Amino acid sequence: MRVEEVEAAATHDLRWRVLRNRRAGAPVVFPEDARPGAFHLAVRNAGDGVLAVASFSAEATPHRPGRTAVHLRGMAVDEPYQRHGVGRLLVTTAVERLRREGVEVLWCNARDSAAGFYARLGFEVVGEGFVVPESGFAHHVMLRDL
Ligand SMILES: CC(C)(COP(=O)(O)OP(=O)(O)OC[C@H]1O[C@@H](n2cnc3c(N)ncnc32)[C@H](O)[C@@H]1OP(=O)(O)O)[C@@H](O)C(=O)NCCC(=O)NCCS
Protein backbone atom coordinates (compact mmCIF):
# COMPACT_ATOMS: atom_id res chain seq x y z
CA MET A 1 0.00 0.00 0.00
CA ARG A 2 1.18 3.51 -0.70
CA VAL A 3 -0.22 6.98 -0.09
CA GLU A 4 -0.28 9.36 -3.05
CA GLU A 5 -1.53 12.85 -3.72
CA VAL A 6 -4.35 12.71 -6.28
CA GLU A 7 -6.65 15.10 -8.12
CA ALA A 8 -10.04 15.82 -6.54
CA ALA A 9 -11.76 13.79 -9.26
CA ALA A 10 -9.98 10.63 -8.06
CA THR A 11 -11.86 10.89 -4.74
CA HIS A 12 -15.34 11.07 -6.23
CA ASP A 13 -16.05 7.37 -6.67
CA LEU A 14 -15.21 6.49 -3.03
CA ARG A 15 -16.99 9.57 -1.73
CA TRP A 16 -20.08 8.45 -3.58
CA ARG A 17 -19.95 4.77 -2.64
CA VAL A 18 -18.81 5.08 1.01
CA LEU A 19 -20.05 8.49 2.14
CA ARG A 20 -23.15 8.88 -0.02
CA ASN A 21 -24.31 5.26 0.05
CA ARG A 22 -24.41 5.21 -3.76
CA ARG A 23 -27.38 7.58 -3.77
CA ALA A 24 -28.16 8.64 -7.33
CA GLY A 25 -27.15 12.24 -7.95
CA ALA A 26 -25.67 12.72 -4.48
CA PRO A 27 -23.03 15.49 -4.57
CA VAL A 28 -19.41 14.36 -4.46
CA VAL A 29 -17.78 17.73 -5.13
CA PHE A 30 -17.09 19.76 -1.99
CA PRO A 31 -16.69 23.55 -2.03
CA GLU A 32 -13.44 23.08 -0.09
CA ASP A 33 -11.92 21.25 -3.07
CA ALA A 34 -11.53 24.57 -4.87
CA ARG A 35 -9.65 26.30 -2.07
CA PRO A 36 -6.10 27.37 -2.80
CA GLY A 37 -3.70 24.78 -1.39
CA ALA A 38 -6.35 22.08 -0.97
CA PHE A 39 -4.96 18.59 -1.49
CA HIS A 40 -6.27 15.06 -1.66
CA LEU A 41 -4.56 11.86 -0.55
CA ALA A 42 -5.37 8.33 -1.65
CA VAL A 43 -4.17 4.95 -0.45
CA ARG A 44 -3.58 2.62 -3.37
CA ASN A 45 -2.41 -0.90 -3.78
CA ALA A 46 -1.23 -2.52 -6.95
CA GLY A 47 -4.18 -4.83 -7.57
CA ASP A 48 -7.21 -2.95 -6.32
CA GLY A 49 -6.68 0.70 -7.13
CA VAL A 50 -7.85 3.36 -4.69
CA LEU A 51 -8.66 1.93 -1.23
CA ALA A 52 -9.11 5.17 0.69
CA VAL A 53 -9.30 8.92 0.20
CA ALA A 54 -9.31 12.08 2.28
CA SER A 55 -9.13 15.77 1.48
CA PHE A 56 -7.43 18.64 3.29
CA SER A 57 -7.94 22.40 3.02
CA ALA A 58 -6.97 25.43 5.06
CA GLU A 59 -9.77 26.54 7.36
CA ALA A 60 -9.57 28.12 10.81
CA THR A 61 -11.54 26.67 13.69
CA PRO A 62 -13.07 28.76 16.48
CA HIS A 63 -11.94 26.02 18.87
CA ARG A 64 -8.29 27.03 18.35
CA PRO A 65 -8.37 30.75 17.60
CA GLY A 66 -5.26 32.15 15.98
CA ARG A 67 -3.82 28.71 15.10
CA THR A 68 -3.03 27.56 11.58
CA ALA A 69 -5.66 24.92 10.94
CA VAL A 70 -6.63 22.45 8.24
CA HIS A 71 -10.04 20.87 7.72
CA LEU A 72 -10.11 17.14 6.95
CA ARG A 73 -13.11 16.16 4.79
CA GLY A 74 -14.27 13.18 2.78
CA MET A 75 -12.52 10.50 4.83
CA ALA A 76 -13.58 7.23 3.21
CA VAL A 77 -12.14 3.70 3.12
CA ASP A 78 -13.54 1.17 0.67
CA GLU A 79 -15.73 -1.19 2.65
CA PRO A 80 -13.75 -4.44 2.25
CA TYR A 81 -10.63 -2.64 3.51
CA GLN A 82 -12.16 -0.95 6.56
CA ARG A 83 -10.63 -1.82 9.96
CA HIS A 84 -7.33 -2.90 8.37
CA GLY A 85 -5.29 0.17 9.25
CA VAL A 86 -5.81 1.94 5.91
CA GLY A 87 -7.48 5.01 7.39
CA ARG A 88 -4.78 5.23 10.04
CA LEU A 89 -2.08 5.11 7.34
CA LEU A 90 -3.74 7.92 5.41
CA VAL A 91 -4.24 10.26 8.37
CA THR A 92 -0.77 9.57 9.78
CA THR A 93 0.78 10.42 6.41
CA ALA A 94 -1.24 13.62 6.20
CA VAL A 95 -0.24 14.63 9.74
CA GLU A 96 3.47 14.23 8.87
CA ARG A 97 3.02 16.48 5.83
CA LEU A 98 0.96 19.08 7.69
CA ARG A 99 3.50 19.26 10.52
CA ARG A 100 6.28 19.86 7.99
CA GLU A 101 4.18 22.68 6.55
CA GLY A 102 3.74 24.26 9.98
CA VAL A 103 0.06 23.48 10.38
CA GLU A 104 -0.91 23.46 14.06
CA VAL A 105 -4.38 21.90 14.11
CA LEU A 106 -6.19 19.26 12.07
CA TRP A 107 -9.96 19.15 12.55
CA CYS A 108 -13.03 17.53 11.06
CA ASN A 109 -16.78 17.23 11.43
CA ALA A 110 -16.71 13.62 12.59
CA ARG A 111 -19.70 11.38 12.25
CA ASP A 112 -20.42 9.99 15.69
CA SER A 113 -20.22 6.50 14.14
CA ALA A 114 -16.56 7.23 13.27
CA ALA A 115 -15.63 9.11 16.46
CA GLY A 116 -13.79 6.07 17.83
CA PHE A 117 -11.52 6.07 14.78
CA TYR A 118 -10.55 9.71 15.22
CA ALA A 119 -10.11 9.21 18.98
CA ARG A 120 -7.68 6.33 18.31
CA LEU A 121 -5.70 8.74 16.14
CA GLY A 122 -5.41 11.37 18.87
CA PHE A 123 -8.36 13.61 18.02
CA GLU A 124 -10.54 15.04 20.78
CA VAL A 125 -14.18 16.06 20.73
CA VAL A 126 -14.83 19.79 21.04
CA GLY A 127 -18.15 21.57 21.31
CA GLU A 128 -21.69 20.32 21.09
CA GLY A 129 -23.02 17.66 18.77
CA PHE A 130 -24.99 18.55 15.65
CA VAL A 131 -26.88 16.80 12.88
CA VAL A 132 -26.08 17.41 9.22
CA PRO A 133 -29.52 17.88 7.65
CA GLU A 134 -28.71 16.38 4.23
CA SER A 135 -27.51 13.06 5.67
CA GLY A 136 -29.23 12.99 9.06
CA PHE A 137 -25.94 11.81 10.62
CA ALA A 138 -25.01 13.04 14.12
CA HIS A 139 -21.60 14.71 14.24
CA HIS A 140 -19.13 16.40 16.59
CA VAL A 141 -16.18 18.56 15.72
CA MET A 142 -13.02 16.62 16.54
CA LEU A 143 -9.53 18.05 16.40
CA ARG A 144 -5.94 17.08 16.87
CA ASP A 145 -3.25 19.53 17.94
CA LEU A 146 -0.23 18.82 15.74
C1 LIG B 1 -14.11 5.50 9.65
C2 LIG B 1 -13.06 5.02 8.65
C3 LIG B 1 -12.53 6.20 7.85
C4 LIG B 1 -11.88 4.40 9.45
O1 LIG B 1 -10.89 3.89 8.57
P1 LIG B 1 -10.37 2.40 8.75
O2 LIG B 1 -9.32 2.13 7.76
O3 LIG B 1 -11.56 1.51 8.77
O4 LIG B 1 -9.74 2.48 10.23
P2 LIG B 1 -8.39 1.80 10.76
O5 LIG B 1 -8.41 0.34 10.48
O6 LIG B 1 -7.20 2.58 10.27
O7 LIG B 1 -8.59 2.01 12.33
C5 LIG B 1 -7.70 2.70 13.21
C6 LIG B 1 -8.23 2.47 14.63
O8 LIG B 1 -9.55 3.03 14.75
C7 LIG B 1 -10.50 2.01 15.09
N1 LIG B 1 -11.72 2.28 14.34
C8 LIG B 1 -11.87 2.31 13.00
N2 LIG B 1 -13.13 2.62 12.67
C9 LIG B 1 -13.79 2.79 13.84
C10 LIG B 1 -15.14 3.14 14.16
N3 LIG B 1 -16.04 3.38 13.20
N4 LIG B 1 -15.47 3.21 15.47
C11 LIG B 1 -14.56 2.98 16.45
N5 LIG B 1 -13.25 2.66 16.20
C12 LIG B 1 -12.90 2.57 14.91
C13 LIG B 1 -9.86 0.71 14.67
O9 LIG B 1 -10.37 -0.37 15.41
C14 LIG B 1 -8.40 0.99 14.96
O10 LIG B 1 -8.18 0.83 16.34
P3 LIG B 1 -6.77 0.32 16.96
O11 LIG B 1 -5.93 1.56 17.07
O12 LIG B 1 -7.15 -0.26 18.27
O13 LIG B 1 -6.19 -0.67 16.00
C15 LIG B 1 -13.61 3.94 7.68
O14 LIG B 1 -14.01 2.82 8.42
C16 LIG B 1 -14.76 4.43 6.82
O15 LIG B 1 -14.55 4.89 5.71
N6 LIG B 1 -16.02 4.31 7.33
C17 LIG B 1 -17.21 4.71 6.59
C18 LIG B 1 -17.24 6.19 6.23
C19 LIG B 1 -17.02 7.11 7.41
O16 LIG B 1 -17.62 6.98 8.46
N7 LIG B 1 -16.12 8.08 7.21
C20 LIG B 1 -15.82 9.09 8.21
C21 LIG B 1 -16.81 10.20 8.08
S1 LIG B 1 -16.48 11.48 9.28
The ligand as an SDF file (V2000), in Angstrom:
LIG
                    3D

 48 50  0  0  0  0  0  0  0  0999 V2000
  -14.1080    5.5030    9.6550 C   0  0  0  0  0  0  0  0  0  0  0  0
  -13.0550    5.0210    8.6450 C   0  0  0  0  0  0  0  0  0  0  0  0
  -12.5260    6.1990    7.8540 C   0  0  0  0  0  0  0  0  0  0  0  0
  -11.8810    4.4000    9.4530 C   0  0  0  0  0  0  0  0  0  0  0  0
  -10.8940    3.8940    8.5710 O   0  0  0  0  0  0  0  0  0  0  0  0
  -10.3670    2.3950    8.7530 P   0  0  0  0  0  0  0  0  0  0  0  0
   -9.3150    2.1300    7.7560 O   0  0  0  0  0  0  0  0  0  0  0  0
  -11.5570    1.5090    8.7740 O   0  0  0  0  0  0  0  0  0  0  0  0
   -9.7420    2.4760   10.2290 O   0  0  0  0  0  0  0  0  0  0  0  0
   -8.3860    1.8010   10.7600 P   0  0  0  0  0  0  0  0  0  0  0  0
   -8.4070    0.3450   10.4760 O   0  0  0  0  0  0  0  0  0  0  0  0
   -7.1980    2.5760   10.2750 O   0  0  0  0  0  0  0  0  0  0  0  0
   -8.5910    2.0140   12.3290 O   0  0  0  0  0  0  0  0  0  0  0  0
   -7.6980    2.7020   13.2120 C   0  0  0  0  0  0  0  0  0  0  0  0
   -8.2330    2.4660   14.6300 C   0  0  0  0  0  0  0  0  0  0  0  0
   -9.5470    3.0290   14.7470 O   0  0  0  0  0  0  0  0  0  0  0  0
  -10.5020    2.0130   15.0910 C   0  0  0  0  0  0  0  0  0  0  0  0
  -11.7250    2.2790   14.3440 N   0  0  0  0  0  0  0  0  0  0  0  0
  -11.8670    2.3130   13.0000 C   0  0  0  0  0  0  0  0  0  0  0  0
  -13.1330    2.6240   12.6660 N   0  0  0  0  0  0  0  0  0  0  0  0
  -13.7940    2.7950   13.8360 C   0  0  0  0  0  0  0  0  0  0  0  0
  -15.1390    3.1410   14.1630 C   0  0  0  0  0  0  0  0  0  0  0  0
  -16.0430    3.3770   13.2020 N   0  0  0  0  0  0  0  0  0  0  0  0
  -15.4680    3.2140   15.4730 N   0  0  0  0  0  0  0  0  0  0  0  0
  -14.5620    2.9820   16.4510 C   0  0  0  0  0  0  0  0  0  0  0  0
  -13.2520    2.6590   16.1970 N   0  0  0  0  0  0  0  0  0  0  0  0
  -12.9040    2.5720   14.9140 C   0  0  0  0  0  0  0  0  0  0  0  0
   -9.8560    0.7130   14.6720 C   0  0  0  0  0  0  0  0  0  0  0  0
  -10.3660   -0.3690   15.4110 O   0  0  0  0  0  0  0  0  0  0  0  0
   -8.3960    0.9870   14.9620 C   0  0  0  0  0  0  0  0  0  0  0  0
   -8.1810    0.8320   16.3410 O   0  0  0  0  0  0  0  0  0  0  0  0
   -6.7650    0.3230   16.9630 P   0  0  0  0  0  0  0  0  0  0  0  0
   -5.9330    1.5600   17.0730 O   0  0  0  0  0  0  0  0  0  0  0  0
   -7.1460   -0.2650   18.2680 O   0  0  0  0  0  0  0  0  0  0  0  0
   -6.1910   -0.6670   16.0010 O   0  0  0  0  0  0  0  0  0  0  0  0
  -13.6130    3.9410    7.6850 C   0  0  0  0  0  0  0  0  0  0  0  0
  -14.0100    2.8220    8.4160 O   0  0  0  0  0  0  0  0  0  0  0  0
  -14.7620    4.4330    6.8170 C   0  0  0  0  0  0  0  0  0  0  0  0
  -14.5490    4.8950    5.7100 O   0  0  0  0  0  0  0  0  0  0  0  0
  -16.0170    4.3100    7.3350 N   0  0  0  0  0  0  0  0  0  0  0  0
  -17.2080    4.7070    6.5920 C   0  0  0  0  0  0  0  0  0  0  0  0
  -17.2380    6.1900    6.2290 C   0  0  0  0  0  0  0  0  0  0  0  0
  -17.0240    7.1050    7.4130 C   0  0  0  0  0  0  0  0  0  0  0  0
  -17.6230    6.9790    8.4570 O   0  0  0  0  0  0  0  0  0  0  0  0
  -16.1180    8.0850    7.2080 N   0  0  0  0  0  0  0  0  0  0  0  0
  -15.8230    9.0920    8.2090 C   0  0  0  0  0  0  0  0  0  0  0  0
  -16.8090   10.1960    8.0790 C   0  0  0  0  0  0  0  0  0  0  0  0
  -16.4830   11.4770    9.2810 S   0  0  0  0  0  0  0  0  0  0  0  0
  1  2  1  0
  2  3  1  0
  2  4  1  0
  2 36  1  0
  4  5  1  0
  5  6  1  0
  6  7  2  0
  6  8  1  0
  6  9  1  0
  9 10  1  0
 10 11  2  0
 10 12  1  0
 10 13  1  0
 13 14  1  0
 14 15  1  0
 15 16  1  0
 15 30  1  0
 16 17  1  0
 17 18  1  0
 17 28  1  0
 18 19  1  0
 18 27  1  0
 19 20  2  0
 20 21  1  0
 21 22  1  0
 21 27  2  0
 22 23  1  0
 22 24  2  0
 24 25  1  0
 25 26  2  0
 26 27  1  0
 28 29  1  0
 28 30  1  0
 30 31  1  0
 31 32  1  0
 32 33  2  0
 32 34  1  0
 32 35  1  0
 36 37  1  0
 36 38  1  0
 38 39  2  0
 38 40  1  0
 40 41  1  0
 41 42  1  0
 42 43  1  0
 43 44  2  0
 43 45  1  0
 45 46  1  0
 46 47  1  0
 47 48  1  0
M  END
$$$$
